[in-house]
Amino acid sequence: MIRKAAFSDAPAIAAVHVDSWKTTYRGIVPDAYLETLAVEEKQALWEKGLSQADHSVFVAEEHGRVVGFISGGRNRASDGPAARYDGELYAVYLLKEAQGKGWGRRLVQALARDLAQKGIHSLVVWVLAANPSRGFYERLGGEKLAEERVEIGGTVLSEWCYGWQDIQTMN
Ligand SMILES: CC(C)(COP(=O)(O)OP(=O)(O)OC[C@H]1O[C@@H](n2cnc3c(N)ncnc32)[C@H](O)[C@@H]1OP(=O)(O)O)[C@@H](O)C(=O)NCCC(=O)NCCS
């Protein structure tokens, strides 16, 4: 099932976050950087995020176990083509074994409904160009808006921005 995340989900979300980063970005982001990722540090960040009322977070649960999450809120971009959109999908991560079963789409739909209730009607997401999950955003109708360089663990990578002018078309 999909449900709104609670503060007490921070450890489980952090564990999925770190695990999914390691499986998703191996071979894209330097190994040395991936090895530094620690669940305790991410947990502290999630506890902060889950305390913010304007931050929407949902989890996917299989047999009582958190296997994925999505988070979003107001768009952080202040300039460029992305800044014309109100909302942003900050992160969506599933454990490897939970991918390809429809959880990603259901999480996006839950986030889109929640943001629309908060008066947010358009959305962007940033994704590493080398991440095959780009195809997921394209499948959901995202339009490529911009491209930027980001530095992760000492390596410069290309990041693409996808946008939806109407959040209700994200399906
Ligand atoms: C990206 C992710 C959230 C997608 O969730 P998912 O549950 O695997 O995807 P779904 O099963 O809901 O797929 C929905 C649709 O998107 C398509 N899709 C999913 N991943 C895709 C991909 N990499 N390329 C192309 N299409 C993809 C599916 O085939 C499905 O299409 P359909 O309607 O024709 O059946 C998930 O795979 C994931 O966590 N990946 C690793 C982490 C990651 O990269 N996160 C994004 C960081 S920006």
The ligand as a Tripos MOL2 file, in Angstrom:
@<TRIPOS>MOLECULE
LIG
   48    50     1     0     0
SMALL
NO_CHARGES

@<TRIPOS>ATOM
      1 C1         12.4150    5.0790  -11.2180 C.3       1 LIG1
      2 C2         11.4910    4.2760  -10.3240 C.3       1 LIG1
      3 C3         10.9830    5.1540   -9.1670 C.3       1 LIG1
      4 C4         10.2770    3.8310  -11.1550 C.3       1 LIG1
      5 O1          9.3950    3.0770  -10.3660 O.3       1 LIG1
      6 P1          8.9010    1.6240  -10.8010 P.3       1 LIG1
      7 O2          7.9690    1.1310   -9.7760 O.co2     1 LIG1
      8 O3         10.0910    0.7860  -11.0990 O.co2     1 LIG1
      9 O4          8.1270    1.9450  -12.1540 O.3       1 LIG1
     10 P2          6.6340    1.4710  -12.5130 P.3       1 LIG1
     11 O5          6.5810   -0.0120  -12.3970 O.co2     1 LIG1
     12 O6          5.6420    2.2380  -11.7270 O.co2     1 LIG1
     13 O7          6.5680    1.8660  -14.0450 O.3       1 LIG1
     14 C5          5.6100    2.7860  -14.5730 C.3       1 LIG1
     15 C6          5.8240    2.8380  -16.0850 C.3       1 LIG1
     16 O8          7.1110    3.3900  -16.3530 O.3       1 LIG1
     17 C7          7.8770    2.4890  -17.1280 C.3       1 LIG1
     18 N1          9.2690    2.5370  -16.6630 N.ar      1 LIG1
     19 C8          9.7210    2.3190  -15.3980 C.ar      1 LIG1
     20 N2         11.0690    2.4530  -15.3590 N.ar      1 LIG1
     21 C9         11.4460    2.7400  -16.6320 C.ar      1 LIG1
     22 C10        12.7030    2.9650  -17.2550 C.ar      1 LIG1
     23 N3         13.8430    2.9260  -16.5420 N.pl3     1 LIG1
     24 N4         12.7340    3.2280  -18.5750 N.ar      1 LIG1
     25 C11        11.5940    3.2660  -19.3170 C.ar      1 LIG1
     26 N5         10.3450    3.0590  -18.7730 N.ar      1 LIG1
     27 C12        10.2970    2.7970  -17.4500 C.ar      1 LIG1
     28 C13         7.2690    1.1250  -16.8630 C.3       1 LIG1
     29 O9          7.5400    0.2210  -17.9120 O.3       1 LIG1
     30 C14         5.8030    1.4680  -16.7430 C.3       1 LIG1
     31 O10         5.2760    1.6510  -18.0350 O.3       1 LIG1
     32 P3          3.8600    0.9440  -18.5170 P.3       1 LIG1
     33 O11         2.8050    1.8210  -18.0180 O.co2     1 LIG1
     34 O12         3.9640    0.9720  -19.9930 O.co2     1 LIG1
     35 O13         3.8200   -0.4080  -17.9030 O.co2     1 LIG1
     36 C15        12.1780    3.0130   -9.7330 C.3       1 LIG1
     37 O14        12.5060    2.1130  -10.7790 O.3       1 LIG1
     38 C16        13.4300    3.3110   -8.9380 C.2       1 LIG1
     39 O15        13.3460    3.5160   -7.7400 O.2       1 LIG1
     40 N6         14.6030    3.3120   -9.6060 N.am      1 LIG1
     41 C17        15.8760    3.5030   -8.9390 C.3       1 LIG1
     42 C18        15.9800    4.8400   -8.2690 C.3       1 LIG1
     43 C19        15.9160    6.0160   -9.2210 C.2       1 LIG1
     44 O16        16.5610    6.0450  -10.2490 O.2       1 LIG1
     45 N7         15.1150    7.0250   -8.8250 N.am      1 LIG1
     46 C20        14.9670    8.2450   -9.5910 C.3       1 LIG1
     47 C21        16.0580    9.1850   -9.2420 C.3       1 LIG1
     48 S1         15.8490   10.7540  -10.0310 S.3       1 LIG1
@<TRIPOS>BOND
     1     1     2 1
     2     2     3 1
     3     2     4 1
     4     2    36 1
     5     4     5 1
     6     5     6 1
     7     6     7 2
     8     6     8 1
     9     6     9 1
    10     9    10 1
    11    10    11 2
    12    10    12 1
    13    10    13 1
    14    13    14 1
    15    14    15 1
    16    15    16 1
    17    15    30 1
    18    16    17 1
    19    17    18 1
    20    17    28 1
    21    18    19 ar
    22    18    27 ar
    23    19    20 ar
    24    20    21 ar
    25    21    22 ar
    26    21    27 ar
    27    22    23 1
    28    22    24 ar
    29    24    25 ar
    30    25    26 ar
    31    26    27 ar
    32    28    29 1
    33    28    30 1
    34    30    31 1
    35    31    32 1
    36    32    33 2
    37    32    34 1
    38    32    35 1
    39    36    37 1
    40    36    38 1
    41    38    39 2
    42    38    40 1
    43    40    41 1
    44    41    42 1
    45    42    43 1
    46    43    44 2
    47    43    45 1
    48    45    46 1
    49    46    47 1
    50    47    48 1
@<TRIPOS>SUBSTRUCTURE
     1 LIG1         1 GROUP 0 **** ****
